[in-house]
Amino acid sequence: MPAGFVLYSPPLYTPRSVAFPTSPVSADAVLLMTAHIIPEFSGGGLGRMLIQGVAKDLTRRGVRAIEAFGDLKWEEPSCVVPAEYLLSVGFKTVRPHLRFPRLRLELKSAVSWREDVEVALERLLGSMSPERALRPV
């Protein structure tokens, strides 16, 4: 059973994106067109994992950034992703607007942040070896 989805493509393949007041998407970026998490699965971090999956895929393809048009007045599911959500997963506003700002996630920083977290976890978990806990004092 699907729990959610995300659609993204090079801006060339989404010609209607130029209708947004904050277009065009930067030449070095891929456009995040839409995303949705089914309500039963929301709130568990699945949306963040989907964005991380997109970032990983696009990094392998040599893409430098993801851009999206956010909706600052989002109230119910629609094609445009809530700007608040995009900001919460690391996007930054590159072109402000009262309703549809254009937001950007630099992939180098997204990947390095994830690698830093993985290294920190390895160090933390490595320092808690069972041998030390069981040795007599």
N, C-alpha and C positions, 0 to 999 in steps of 0.2 A: 504494500500500500504506500503510495507516495505521501510524503509529509510536507513537501514544499518544492519550490523550483526557483531557478534564476535564469534569465535570458540575457545574453550579451553578444555583441558583434562589433566589427569595425564600423565606424560611423557611415562609411560609404554605403553599407547595406541597410541603413535605416534613414532613408532620405527625408522622412517626415520629421526627423529630429531637428531640422533647421527651422521648424515652426515655433520652437520654444524661444522665448525672448532672450534667453541667455546663451543661445547657440552661437557659434558652432563648437563642437567638441574638438579639443586639441588634436593636432595631427599625430602625436605620439601616444594617444590613448585609445582604448576600446570603450565603447558605450555600454554601460549596464542599463538595459532597457527596462526590465521589470523584475520583481522578485515577490514571492508570496510564501508564507508558511501557513499551513492549514491550522485553524484555531486550536484544535486538540493538541497540537505539537508546539504551540508558541510558548515563549518564556523559558525554554530549556537550552538556549544557546545554538539552536540549529541554524538560525539566520546568520550568525557570526561564522559558523562552520561553512556555510555555503559560500560566503564572501571569501573565506580563506581558500576554499577549493578553487574558486575563480582566479584568485591571485596566484595560486600555485600553477594552474594551467597556463595563464597568460605569461608568467615569468619564464616558463619553459619555452614559450614561443617568442621570447625576446621583447615583449610589450613592456613599456615603461610605467604605464598608469592606467587606472580605470576612472572614467568619469560618468556621472549620472546627473539627471535632473531630478532634484528632490521636490517634494510638495510640503511647504511650510504649514498649509492649512488642511492637511490630510485628516479625514474623519472616518472614512470607511475604505475597504479594499478597492483599489483602482489600479490602472496600469502604472501610474507614477508612484515611486517608492517614497515613503515618508522621509523628509529631510532629517528629522530627529533620529531616525534609525541609522541613516547613513553616517551622520556625525558620531553616533555612539560606537560605530565599528571602525572609526579611523579616518573617514573622509573629511576633507577640509573644503571650505567654501572658496571657490576661485572666481566666481562671478555672482555677486549677491543680486537678489530680486525679492520683491515682497511676497511672491507666491512660489516661483519656480527657480531657486538658485541652482547654479551648476556647481557640483561638488567633485572633488578629485581625491583619489587614493594613490599615492606614489607606491609602486610595487616594491622598490628596493627597500623602503622603510618598513613595509608590511612584512616582507620576508625576513629582514634582519631582526625585527621585533620578535617574530616567532622563534627564530634561531636562538636569540638571547634568552627567551623563556625556557626553551628546551635545555640549554646549557645550565641555566640556574637550577632547574629541576634535577638534572643529573648530578650536580654537585651536592644538592640538598639530600637527595636520596642516597647518594654514595657515602655521605657522611654518617648515615644511620645504618651501618652494617649490623647484622644480628650478632656477630662475634663480640663487638664491643659491649652490647647490652647483656650478654651472658657471662662475661668474664667476672670472676670474683674481685672484689675491691680490697 
